[in-house]
Amino acid sequence: MASFNSWLSLNETIAKGKDVMIDPNTGKRHKVTYKVQNKTNFIVKIINDLDILDTSGKLTQSGINALTSYLNEEDSFTMTIGQLTPAFFQTKFIVYTVLKDGEIFGRTKQKIQFEIQNKVDDTGNKIYPNLADNTQFIDTDSFKAASELAAPIVQNIIQTAQQTTLPDPTPEETVAPTNTTNTETVSDKNKKFLYSMRSNNKLYLMEFAENGSLIAKTRDNSDPNGTVSYDTTNKKVMWTTALDDSEAKDAKLSKEKGTPLFYDMEIVNTQDKSFFEKIFTDAAFRKKIIDEYEKEYAGSELTPENLRNMLFYKDGTAIFGTAATQTARNTTQSAADQAKISDLAAQFQKIGQSFGNPAEPTVTQTT
């Protein structure tokens, strides 16, 4: 009966939540559930999330940041335990253990049991002298290594985790965007501009797609590439990429855990968010950015028309003549010339791709 009462007390919780946790630094969304069991114990459930737990089963710094930020905004948590702030950790620290909790869709579910401990006793003396003063979160193995007093505490934490049940995390219910097409920018199809992403410090060539979103490609041909769109309903700038699709041939998330823009996410960097909001909603600003790019670079892109004006014989004579001369040619000759130019442009593009994209080119005519 005692063990049943213990199980009952753990599962009739003071507070519980079922939500999506958003990393405050990267914007990545994590599916979680949690329970507050009493004033010193709480438990969180995740699904094989290597941004929160590393391969050794320890909390990552990114995971700690996301958890504390999330829990500090949960009223049901803070009303029982309080805010997990620097002031809180001056006198307390949190011990945790991780237990597997079965699988769902082939992915391991994990329960993370937390227990709050005091750093000092009533007289102000350190309870665990070998524990660093700045300790905030510590796993049970490290805690046992730091103190002989830890063993019974760890045993109780593990037992508590084993006896506690939580529902599986499920996707959040969000308001779906009313538009998949950005009507503001559909007329800008194929127009381009350069932008340096603050989220990952990479330079991108942005090109408007048919639905008004932006196809983003790094200028050095490195990852991550993707698409930027604007959710007009929820006022969010969104990033999508194939890199986090386990079935895609370009999937690389397993090698780049936690790296911004290697997975679908909301763009939360203040500068990036502000820039793209203006690009998608401010016609005058968008025109200015596009015009600046075209003035600087458009004349040097490897299009058939630009290539026509780049090619000269050694004596300085234009291979395909000037615009006026070209107009005077017969239709058959113009079509033949156009075919040659298009073929040359395609060949130059292939050569460029084999070496990687260089910096934006400056065309110099030589004799």
Secondary structure by P-SEA (a helix, b strand, c coil): caaaaaaaaaaccccccbbbbbcccccbbbbbccccccccbbbbbbccccccccccccccaaaaaaaaaaaaacaaaaaccccccccccccccccbbbbbccccccbbbbbbbbbbbbcccccccccccccccccccccaaaaaaacccaaaaaaaaaaaaaacccccccccccccccccccccccccccbbbbbbbcccccccbbbbccccccccccccccccbbbbbbccccbbbbbbcccccccccccccccccccccccccccccaaaaaaaaaaaccaaaaaaaaaaaaaccccccccaaaaaaaccccccccccccaaaaaaccaaaaaaaaaaaaaaaaaaaaaaaaaccccbbbbbbcc
